[in-house]
Amino acid sequence: MIEGIASSIQVFVESLGDKFLPLAMALSTVGVATMAFIQMAREIFPIRRKFHEFQARRWFDQAAAHVQKPEVLEAWKKAGVTPPDPANAFHQFVRLTTAGDAGAVLSLEIEQLAGQMAAASRVAVDSLSAGPDFLHCLAAHAYPSDLADAEKARTVYASLSKEDQAAAAEARARVQHFIQRAIDGFQVSVSHRWKLWHHVASLAIGFAIVYMALTHAGGGKWGVAGAVLISIVAAFVAPVSKDLVAALQQLRKK
């Protein structure tokens, strides 16, 4: 009895494999075509550069906006720290990383871009005039008193007492901690958005390919609503259809 049940299930699964394998192979072709189209677009057009520039400017704007909050701005003014200008922060970032070549740094992978930003932040922390707006955007969430102490200590460090030098070093360490956390947050956020839009683009292209196939090559027999529904489902399945084809082919061999 058990063998009969197992045999029936096996026959049923194999029949499903025979029926769905052609569909899975077609969707796999759609998935490959979609990925090829996206890769070609990334090679021809400066998509990554424009995306990173938009995200970097947006991030600097958000940091500057945080400082402009009444309670934060009051604390900054009390500490004697100048609020950052986001536009200047972006230009100072580019100057500190690639001597003004925005395309060179913004075309990097996000991990490398974050690394360049971290290297530039160390220069900004060490040199008072290297990039004050860039530094203040990175340290927007640091304690203003720590930022003020770290900046003042750079000019009079040698004349400070050992206790004051130790306090300045601690303030600098706290500022650098907030800077590194800010850069980490930027990297995670941009990486997530890049993957999200990559997925959205692949779905849109896959939908377009399947929809055109159904409405033109299919002779319009599915109707607009049916073609849209099938195209949506196919667009979601296409990216993983390669694995589905392999699984179905394995079933046929058994």
N, C-alpha and C positions, 0 to 999 in steps of 0.2 A: 504493500500500500504506500509506504513512504517513498519507495523507489518510483512508483507511478506518479506521485505528486511532484517529486523532484524532476522527473522526466517531462511532465506537463509544463512546469515552470520554465525549464530549460528551452523547450520548444517555443514557448510564448516569447521569452526574452530574445531568442535568436530571430524570430519573425519580426519583432520590433526593430532589431538591429538592421535586418534586411530592408525594412521600410524607411527607417530614419537615416540610414547611412548616406544616401544621396543628398538629403537635405542638409545633414551635418557637413558634408564635403563642400556643398555650395556656400554655406555660411562661413566655413573656414576660408574659402576663397575671398569672401567679402571682408573677413577680418584681416587677411594678409594685404588686400588692396587698400584697406583703410589705414593700416599701419605704414604702408609704403607711401601713401599720399601725405600723411602727417610728417614722416621723416623727410620727404622731398621738400615740403613747405618749410621745415625747420632749417634745411640746408640752404635753400634759396633766399629766404626772407629772414631779417634779423628779429625773429619772434622772441627768442630768449632775451636778447638785449633789451628790447622794448618792454617786455614783461618785467624784467628786473629793474629797469629804470622807473617804471610806474610804481612798482612795489616799494622801492627805496624812497622815492619822493613822498609817497603816501605815508610811509613809516616815519620819516622825518617830520612831516606835517602833524602826525598824531602825537609825536613826542613834544613838539612845540606847543600844540594845543593843550596838552596835559599841564605844561608849565604855566600856561595862561589862565588856568583855573584860579579863581580869586584866592582861595586859601593857600594854594601852592605858590602863586605869584608873590603873595605877601611874605611867605617864608624865604623865597629867593631874594627879594629886595632887602629883607632884614639881614640876610647873610652877606649882602653886597655882591651877589652873583648876577650876571647879565643874562636875561632870558635869551634863548637861541632863535636865530632866524633860519627856518627850514631850508630856504633856497640856498643860502650861504653854506649851510651844513652839507648839502649835497655836493656843491662845487668843491668844498674843502676835502670831502671824502675822496672825490675823484683825483684831486691834486695830490693828496697824500698817498694814494695807492698806485697810480700810474702816471703821475706828473701831468694830469689833464686829459689823458686819453680815455674818455668815458666808455667807448666801445670795447676796449681791451678788458676792462675789469667787469663790465656788465654782461659780457658774453660768456663769462665763466659759469661753470656749474655752481649751484647755490652753496655747496660745501666749500668750494674754493673762494667764492665771493665773500662768505662769512669769515674765512681765514684772512683774506686781505683786509676786511673791515677791522678784525681784531688787531692785526699788525699796525694799521693806521691809528687805532685808538691808543696804542702804546706810545706812539710818537706824539699824539695830541696831549697825552697825560704828562709826558716828559718836557714838552716845549709849550710854553704859555701862549705863544703867538702862532703855532703851527695850524691849529684848527679849533678855535674856541667855540664856534657855533656847532661844529661837528661833535666836539667833546660834550657840550652841554645837552645836545639831543640824546647822545648815548647815555648820559648820566641824568636824564630827566627824572628818573624815579629814585635817584640817590638822595641822601640827606643833604640839603643845601649847605648846612654848616660844615659837613665833611668836605664837600666840593670846594667851599671857600678856604678851608684850612689847607687842603691839598694844593690849591693854586698859590696861596700866599707863601707856603713853605718852600716852593720852588725858587723863589727869589731871595729868601733870607734864611735858607736852611742852615748854612754854615754858622750863622750868628745865634742860632737857637740853642737853648740849653738841652741837655740830654733828654730830660723829661718831655720838653716840647717837641724835640725831634721824634721821640717815640710816639707821641700823640699824633703828630703829622703823618708818620708812617702808617699808623693804624687807620687814620682817616683816608689816606690814599688807598689802602688795601680795601676798605669798604666801598670806596668809589669804583675801584677796578672790579670788584665783585658785581656791583650793579651793572656795570658796563658789559661784562661778559654774559650776564644773564639776559641783558637786553639783546645782545647779538645772537645768543642761542634762540631767544624767542623769535627774532626776525628770521633766522634760518628755518625754524620749524614752520612758521606761518607761511613763508614764501614757498617752501617745499610742498606743503599741503595744497596751497592754491594752484601751484603748477600741475600737480598730479590731478587735481579736480578738473581743471580746464582741459587738460590732456584727455581725460576720460569723457568729458562733455563733447569735445571735438570729435573723438572717435565714434561716439554714439550718433552725433549729427551726420557725419559722413556715411556711416553704415546705414543709417536710416535713408539717406538720399539715394544710395546705390540700390538698396532693396526696393525702395518705392519706385524708382525709375524702371527697374526690371519688371515689377508687377504691372505698372500702368502702361508701359510701352511694349516691352517684349511679351508681356502676358496678355496683350490685346485688350486690357481694361476689364477683363471678366470678373475681377475681384471687387470692382467698385472703389470709389474713393475711400469710404470708411473702412472697408476691409483691407485695402492696401495700406492705409495708415496704421491700422492695428497690427497687421503682420509685420510691417516695417519696424515698428517700435519694438516688438518682441525680438525680431531678428537682430536689431541693432544691439540689444543687450546680450544676446546669445553669441553673436559673431566673435567677440574677443576671446571666448573660452571654447569655441567650437573645435579648435585644433585638438584639444584634450578629449573632447567628445568623440571626434572621429577615431582617435587612437583606441578609446574604450570600446566603441562599436566594432571596430575591426578585430579587436581581441575577442569579442564575443563570437564573432563569425568563425574564428579559428577553433573554438572549443567544440 
